[in-house]
């Protein structure tokens, strides 16, 4: 699956004062919703059901610039978006490969999920 556009990261600076709850900006929730919609279409196209067994994933982030970003924060947005659509829960991920590359013209995220 290919998710077009600039990636959005769930990072800790979205905490509300004194650690009470989280505030997630609209741009991140919109990005997650786009991933969910693309994943649902891909699952329907390939006639797959939600995975309940362990899965392995390969995710490649093609970033629009060389600013420093944590891969784990970028991945958290993707893994949360795929819950209940591709796999039942992200705790099913048994093997994970994350890569970072750069594509200024065509930033995107490429996601492959397979049964383990």
C-alpha positions as a Markdown table, in Angstrom:
| # | Residue | x | y | z |
|---|---|---|---|---|
| 1 | Unk | 0.0 | 0.0 | 0.0 |
| 2 | Unk | 1.3 | 3.5 | -0.8 |
| 3 | Unk | 0.2 | 6.5 | 1.3 |
| 4 | Unk | 1.0 | 9.7 | -0.6 |
| 5 | Unk | 2.1 | 12.9 | 1.0 |
| 6 | Unk | 4.1 | 14.2 | 3.9 |
| 7 | Unk | 4.2 | 11.9 | 6.9 |
| 8 | Unk | 2.7 | 13.0 | 10.3 |
| 9 | Unk | 4.3 | 11.9 | 13.5 |
| 10 | Unk | 2.6 | 11.2 | 16.9 |
| 11 | Unk | 5.2 | 12.5 | 19.3 |
| 12 | Unk | 5.2 | 13.3 | 23.0 |
| 13 | Unk | 5.0 | 17.1 | 22.5 |
| 14 | Unk | 1.2 | 16.8 | 22.1 |
| 15 | Unk | 0.6 | 16.2 | 25.8 |
| 16 | Unk | -1.6 | 18.6 | 27.6 |
| 17 | Unk | -0.4 | 20.4 | 30.7 |
| 18 | Unk | 0.9 | 18.3 | 33.7 |
| 19 | Unk | 0.6 | 15.0 | 31.7 |
| 20 | Unk | -3.3 | 15.0 | 31.7 |
| 21 | Unk | -4.4 | 13.4 | 28.5 |
| 22 | Unk | -3.3 | 14.0 | 24.9 |
| 23 | Unk | -4.1 | 16.6 | 22.3 |
| 24 | Unk | -3.7 | 15.2 | 18.7 |
| 25 | Unk | -3.8 | 17.9 | 16.1 |
| 26 | Unk | -6.4 | 17.7 | 13.2 |
| 27 | Unk | -3.6 | 17.2 | 10.6 |
| 28 | Unk | -2.6 | 14.0 | 12.4 |
| 29 | Unk | -6.1 | 12.6 | 12.7 |
| 30 | Unk | -6.7 | 13.4 | 9.1 |
| 31 | Unk | -3.5 | 11.6 | 8.1 |
| 32 | Unk | -4.6 | 8.6 | 10.1 |
| 33 | Unk | -8.0 | 8.6 | 8.5 |
| 34 | Unk | -6.4 | 8.7 | 5.0 |
| 35 | Unk | -4.3 | 5.7 | 5.9 |
| 36 | Unk | -7.4 | 3.9 | 7.3 |
| 37 | Unk | -9.4 | 4.6 | 4.1 |
| 38 | Unk | -6.5 | 3.4 | 1.8 |
| 39 | Unk | -6.0 | 0.3 | 3.9 |
| 40 | Unk | -9.7 | -0.6 | 3.8 |
| 41 | Unk | -9.8 | -0.2 | 0.0 |
| 42 | Unk | -6.7 | -2.3 | -0.3 |
| 43 | Unk | -8.1 | -5.0 | 2.0 |
| 44 | Unk | -11.3 | -5.1 | -0.1 |
| 45 | Unk | -9.4 | -5.1 | -3.4 |
| 46 | Unk | -7.3 | -8.1 | -2.3 |
| 47 | Unk | -10.2 | -9.8 | -0.7 |
| 48 | Unk | -8.4 | -10.0 | 2.6 |
| 49 | Unk | -10.0 | -10.1 | 6.1 |
| 50 | Unk | -8.5 | -8.6 | 9.2 |
| 51 | Unk | -5.5 | -10.6 | 10.3 |
| 52 | Unk | -5.8 | -12.2 | 13.8 |
| 53 | Unk | -2.5 | -14.1 | 13.6 |
| 54 | Unk | 1.0 | -12.6 | 14.0 |
| 55 | Unk | 2.1 | -10.3 | 11.1 |
| 56 | Unk | 5.3 | -8.9 | 9.8 |
| 57 | Unk | 5.6 | -5.5 | 8.3 |
| 58 | Unk | 8.0 | -3.5 | 6.1 |
| 59 | Unk | 7.5 | 0.3 | 6.1 |
| 60 | Unk | 9.5 | 2.7 | 4.0 |
| 61 | Unk | 9.1 | 6.4 | 4.7 |
| 62 | Unk | 10.2 | 8.6 | 1.8 |
| 63 | Unk | 10.6 | 11.9 | 3.6 |
| 64 | Unk | 10.3 | 15.3 | 1.9 |
| 65 | Unk | 13.4 | 16.7 | 3.5 |
| 66 | Unk | 16.4 | 15.7 | 5.7 |
| 67 | Unk | 15.1 | 17.1 | 9.0 |
| 68 | Unk | 15.6 | 14.7 | 11.9 |
| 69 | Unk | 12.6 | 12.5 | 12.7 |
| 70 | Unk | 12.2 | 9.5 | 14.9 |
| 71 | Unk | 11.1 | 6.4 | 12.9 |
| 72 | Unk | 9.3 | 5.0 | 15.9 |
| 73 | Unk | 7.0 | 8.1 | 16.1 |
| 74 | Unk | 6.3 | 8.0 | 12.4 |
| 75 | Unk | 5.5 | 4.3 | 12.7 |
| 76 | Unk | 3.2 | 4.8 | 15.7 |
| 77 | Unk | 0.9 | 6.9 | 13.5 |
| 78 | Unk | 0.8 | 4.1 | 10.8 |
| 79 | Unk | 0.4 | 1.2 | 13.3 |
| 80 | Unk | -2.5 | 3.0 | 15.1 |
| 81 | Unk | -4.3 | 3.7 | 11.8 |
| 82 | Unk | -4.1 | 0.1 | 10.7 |
| 83 | Unk | -5.7 | -1.3 | 13.9 |
| 84 | Unk | -9.0 | -3.1 | 13.3 |
| 85 | Unk | -8.6 | -2.7 | 9.5 |
| 86 | Unk | -5.5 | -4.7 | 8.6 |
| 87 | Unk | -4.8 | -6.4 | 11.9 |
| 88 | Unk | -6.9 | -6.7 | 15.0 |
| 89 | Unk | -4.3 | -5.0 | 17.2 |
| 90 | Unk | -0.7 | -3.7 | 16.7 |
| 91 | Unk | 0.5 | -6.1 | 19.4 |
| 92 | Unk | 0.3 | -8.8 | 16.7 |
| 93 | Unk | 3.3 | -7.3 | 14.9 |
| 94 | Unk | 6.0 | -9.9 | 15.4 |
| 95 | Unk | 8.6 | -8.7 | 12.9 |
| 96 | Unk | 9.1 | -5.1 | 11.8 |
| 97 | Unk | 11.4 | -3.4 | 9.3 |
| 98 | Unk | 11.5 | 0.4 | 9.2 |
| 99 | Unk | 13.4 | 2.4 | 6.6 |
| 100 | Unk | 13.9 | 6.0 | 5.9 |
| 101 | Unk | 14.7 | 7.5 | 2.6 |
| 102 | Unk | 14.2 | 10.9 | 0.9 |
| 103 | Unk | 12.1 | 12.0 | -2.0 |
| 104 | Unk | 11.5 | 15.7 | -2.2 |
| 105 | Unk | 9.2 | 15.5 | -5.2 |
| 106 | Unk | 7.1 | 12.5 | -4.1 |
| 107 | Unk | 7.0 | 12.0 | -0.3 |
| 108 | Unk | 5.1 | 8.9 | 0.6 |
| 109 | Unk | 5.0 | 5.9 | 2.9 |
| 110 | Unk | 5.1 | 2.4 | 1.5 |
| 111 | Unk | 3.6 | -0.3 | 3.7 |
| 112 | Unk | 3.7 | -4.1 | 3.3 |
| 113 | Unk | 1.9 | -6.3 | 5.9 |
| 114 | Unk | 2.1 | -10.1 | 5.6 |
| 115 | Unk | 1.1 | -13.0 | 7.9 |
| 116 | Unk | 4.1 | -14.2 | 9.9 |
